[in-house]
Amino acid sequence: MTKEMPNQSTQKQDEKQKKQDRLAEALRANLKRRKSQSRARKSTSQASSKDT
């Protein structure tokens, strides 16, 4: 029984680490998407201001 406890603890730590990795990846993807949207808006507004 004492041998099972560390395994369960390790398994929970692995699950937490995987979840944390997924969340970090999602955050990076979200930030990248927001930056590209911001750049697209800037280039669109600069192009329209040059036309007028």
N, CA, C and O atoms as a GROMACS GRO file, in nm:
protein
  208
    1MET      N    1   0.082  -0.119   0.000
    1MET     CA    2   0.000   0.000   0.000
    1MET      C    3   0.086   0.126   0.000
    1MET      O    4   0.050   0.226  -0.062
    2THR      N    5   0.197   0.122   0.066
    2THR     CA    6   0.282   0.241   0.069
    2THR      C    7   0.343   0.268  -0.068
    2THR      O    8   0.372   0.383  -0.101
    3LYS      N    9   0.362   0.163  -0.148
    3LYS     CA   10   0.418   0.182  -0.280
    3LYS      C   11   0.318   0.246  -0.376
    3LYS      O   12   0.358   0.315  -0.470
    4GLU      N   13   0.189   0.225  -0.353
    4GLU     CA   14   0.086   0.282  -0.441
    4GLU      C   15   0.071   0.432  -0.420
    4GLU      O   16   0.039   0.504  -0.515
    5MET      N   17   0.091   0.478  -0.303
    5MET     CA   18   0.071   0.620  -0.274
    5MET      C   19   0.163   0.710  -0.356
    5MET      O   20   0.114   0.808  -0.414
    6PRO      N   21   0.292   0.683  -0.364
    6PRO     CA   22   0.376   0.770  -0.448
    6PRO      C   23   0.336   0.766  -0.595
    6PRO      O   24   0.345   0.868  -0.664
    7ASN      N   25   0.293   0.650  -0.643
    7ASN     CA   26   0.251   0.640  -0.782
    7ASN      C   27   0.130   0.727  -0.810
    7ASN      O   28   0.123   0.794  -0.913
    8GLN      N   29   0.034   0.726  -0.719
    8GLN     CA   30  -0.084   0.810  -0.736
    8GLN      C   31  -0.045   0.957  -0.732
    8GLN      O   32  -0.096   1.038  -0.810
    9SER      N   33   0.044   0.990  -0.641
    9SER     CA   34   0.090   1.127  -0.630
    9SER      C   35   0.163   1.170  -0.756
    9SER      O   36   0.142   1.281  -0.806
   10THR      N   37   0.247   1.084  -0.807
   10THR     CA   38   0.321   1.113  -0.930
   10THR      C   39   0.225   1.127  -1.047
   10THR      O   40   0.243   1.214  -1.133
   11GLN      N   41   0.125   1.042  -1.052
   11GLN     CA   42   0.028   1.047  -1.161
   11GLN      C   43  -0.049   1.179  -1.156
   11GLN      O   44  -0.072   1.241  -1.260
   12LYS      N   45  -0.087   1.222  -1.038
   12LYS     CA   46  -0.159   1.349  -1.025
   12LYS      C   47  -0.069   1.465  -1.065
   12LYS      O   48  -0.114   1.560  -1.128
   13GLN      N   49   0.058   1.458  -1.028
   13GLN     CA   50   0.151   1.564  -1.066
   13GLN      C   51   0.168   1.568  -1.217
   13GLN      O   52   0.175   1.676  -1.276
   14ASP      N   53   0.175   1.451  -1.280
   14ASP     CA   54   0.186   1.444  -1.426
   14ASP      C   55   0.064   1.505  -1.493
   14ASP      O   56   0.077   1.579  -1.590
   15GLU      N   57  -0.055   1.475  -1.440
   15GLU     CA   58  -0.178   1.530  -1.496
   15GLU      C   59  -0.180   1.682  -1.481
   15GLU      O   60  -0.218   1.753  -1.574
   16LYS      N   61  -0.138   1.730  -1.364
   16LYS     CA   62  -0.134   1.875  -1.342
   16LYS      C   63  -0.034   1.941  -1.437
   16LYS      O   64  -0.061   2.048  -1.490
   17GLN      N   65   0.079   1.877  -1.457
   17GLN     CA   66   0.182   1.932  -1.546
   17GLN      C   67   0.131   1.936  -1.690
   17GLN      O   68   0.152   2.034  -1.761
   18LYS      N   69   0.064   1.829  -1.732
   18LYS     CA   70   0.008   1.825  -1.868
   18LYS      C   71  -0.096   1.934  -1.886
   18LYS      O   72  -0.100   2.001  -1.990
   19LYS      N   73  -0.181   1.952  -1.785
   19LYS     CA   74  -0.283   2.056  -1.792
   19LYS      C   75  -0.219   2.194  -1.800
   19LYS      O   76  -0.261   2.279  -1.878
   20GLN      N   77  -0.118   2.214  -1.719
   20GLN     CA   78  -0.048   2.342  -1.718
   20GLN      C   79   0.020   2.368  -1.852
   20GLN      O   80   0.020   2.481  -1.901
   21ASP      N   81   0.077   2.265  -1.911
   21ASP     CA   82   0.139   2.278  -2.043
   21ASP      C   83   0.036   2.313  -2.150
   21ASP      O   84   0.061   2.398  -2.236
   22ARG      N   85  -0.081   2.247  -2.144
   22ARG     CA   86  -0.188   2.277  -2.240
   22ARG      C   87  -0.235   2.421  -2.226
   22ARG      O   88  -0.254   2.491  -2.326
   23LEU      N   89  -0.252   2.466  -2.104
   23LEU     CA   90  -0.298   2.602  -2.081
   23LEU      C   91  -0.193   2.704  -2.128
   23LEU      O   92  -0.228   2.807  -2.185
   24ALA      N   93  -0.068   2.675  -2.103
   24ALA     CA   94   0.039   2.765  -2.148
   24ALA      C   95   0.043   2.772  -2.300
   24ALA      O   96   0.061   2.880  -2.356
   25GLU      N   97   0.026   2.660  -2.366
   25GLU     CA   98   0.024   2.657  -2.513
   25GLU      C   99  -0.096   2.736  -2.566
   25GLU      O  100  -0.083   2.810  -2.664
   26ALA      N  101  -0.211   2.719  -2.503
   26ALA     CA  102  -0.330   2.792  -2.546
   26ALA      C  103  -0.311   2.942  -2.526
   26ALA      O  104  -0.354   3.022  -2.609
   27LEU      N  105  -0.247   2.980  -2.418
   27LEU     CA  106  -0.220   3.121  -2.391
   27LEU      C  107  -0.127   3.179  -2.496
   27LEU      O  108  -0.149   3.290  -2.545
   28ARG      N  109  -0.022   3.105  -2.531
   28ARG     CA  110   0.070   3.152  -2.636
   28ARG      C  111   0.000   3.166  -2.770
   28ARG      O  112   0.022   3.263  -2.842
   29ALA      N  113  -0.085   3.069  -2.803
   29ALA     CA  114  -0.159   3.075  -2.930
   29ALA      C  115  -0.254   3.194  -2.932
   29ALA      O  116  -0.267   3.262  -3.033
   30ASN      N  117  -0.320   3.218  -2.821
   30ASN     CA  118  -0.412   3.330  -2.810
   30ASN      C  119  -0.337   3.462  -2.826
   30ASN      O  120  -0.382   3.552  -2.897
   31LEU      N  121  -0.224   3.475  -2.760
   31LEU     CA  122  -0.145   3.597  -2.770
   31LEU      C  123  -0.096   3.619  -2.912
   31LEU      O  124  -0.100   3.731  -2.963
   32LYS      N  125  -0.051   3.513  -2.976
   32LYS     CA  126  -0.004   3.523  -3.114
   32LYS      C  127  -0.117   3.568  -3.206
   32LYS      O  128  -0.097   3.654  -3.293
   33ARG      N  129  -0.236   3.512  -3.187
   33ARG     CA  130  -0.351   3.549  -3.269
   33ARG      C  131  -0.390   3.695  -3.246
   33ARG      O  132  -0.418   3.768  -3.342
   34ARG      N  133  -0.390   3.738  -3.122
   34ARG     CA  134  -0.426   3.877  -3.091
   34ARG      C  135  -0.325   3.974  -3.150
   34ARG      O  136  -0.363   4.080  -3.200
   35LYS      N  137  -0.196   3.939  -3.144
   35LYS     CA  138  -0.094   4.026  -3.201
   35LYS      C  139  -0.110   4.038  -3.352
   35LYS      O  140  -0.097   4.147  -3.408
   36SER      N  141  -0.138   3.927  -3.418
   36SER     CA  142  -0.154   3.932  -3.564
   36SER      C  143  -0.278   4.012  -3.601
   36SER      O  144  -0.278   4.083  -3.701
   37GLN      N  145  -0.385   4.001  -3.522
   37GLN     CA  146  -0.504   4.081  -3.548
   37GLN      C  147  -0.474   4.229  -3.530
   37GLN      O  148  -0.520   4.312  -3.608
   38SER      N  149  -0.398   4.261  -3.427
   38SER     CA  150  -0.362   4.400  -3.402
   38SER      C  151  -0.277   4.456  -3.515
   38SER      O  152  -0.298   4.569  -3.559
   39ARG      N  153  -0.182   4.377  -3.563
   39ARG     CA  154  -0.099   4.420  -3.675
   39ARG      C  155  -0.183   4.441  -3.801
   39ARG      O  156  -0.160   4.536  -3.876
   40ALA      N  157  -0.279   4.353  -3.823
   40ALA     CA  158  -0.365   4.366  -3.941
   40ALA      C  159  -0.448   4.493  -3.932
   40ALA      O  160  -0.467   4.562  -4.032
   41ARG      N  161  -0.498   4.524  -3.813
   41ARG     CA  162  -0.576   4.648  -3.796
   41ARG      C  163  -0.489   4.770  -3.819
   41ARG      O  164  -0.533   4.867  -3.882
   42LYS      N  165  -0.366   4.766  -3.769
   42LYS     CA  166  -0.275   4.880  -3.788
   42LYS      C  167  -0.246   4.902  -3.935
   42LYS      O  168  -0.250   5.016  -3.983
   43SER      N  169  -0.217   4.796  -4.007
   43SER     CA  170  -0.183   4.810  -4.148
   43SER      C  171  -0.305   4.856  -4.228
   43SER      O  172  -0.291   4.932  -4.324
   44THR      N  173  -0.424   4.812  -4.190
   44THR     CA  174  -0.546   4.855  -4.258
   44THR      C  175  -0.573   5.002  -4.232
   44THR      O  176  -0.609   5.076  -4.323
   45SER      N  177  -0.556   5.045  -4.108
   45SER     CA  178  -0.583   5.185  -4.076
   45SER      C  179  -0.477   5.276  -4.138
   45SER      O  180  -0.508   5.388  -4.177
   46GLN      N  181  -0.354   5.231  -4.147
   46GLN     CA  182  -0.249   5.311  -4.210
   46GLN      C  183  -0.274   5.321  -4.360
   46GLN      O  184  -0.252   5.427  -4.419
   47ALA      N  185  -0.319   5.215  -4.422
   47ALA     CA  186  -0.346   5.217  -4.565
   47ALA      C  187  -0.463   5.309  -4.596
   47ALA      O  188  -0.459   5.382  -4.695
   48SER      N  189  -0.567   5.308  -4.513
   48SER     CA  190  -0.682   5.394  -4.538
   48SER      C  191  -0.649   5.540  -4.511
   48SER      O  192  -0.705   5.628  -4.576
   49SER      N  193  -0.561   5.567  -4.416
   49SER     CA  194  -0.524   5.706  -4.389
   49SER      C  195  -0.435   5.762  -4.500
   49SER      O  196  -0.437   5.883  -4.524
   50LYS      N  197  -0.359   5.677  -4.567
   50LYS     CA  198  -0.277   5.722  -4.679
   50LYS      C  199  -0.364   5.754  -4.800
   50LYS      O  200  -0.328   5.840  -4.881
   51ASP      N  201  -0.477   5.686  -4.815
   51ASP     CA  202  -0.566   5.708  -4.928
   51ASP      C  203  -0.638   5.842  -4.919
   51ASP      O  204  -0.671   5.899  -5.023
   52THR      N  205  -0.662   5.892  -4.801
   52THR     CA  206  -0.737   6.017  -4.786
   52THR      C  207  -0.651   6.138  -4.790
   52THR      O  208  -0.701   6.250  -4.778
   0.00000   0.00000   0.00000
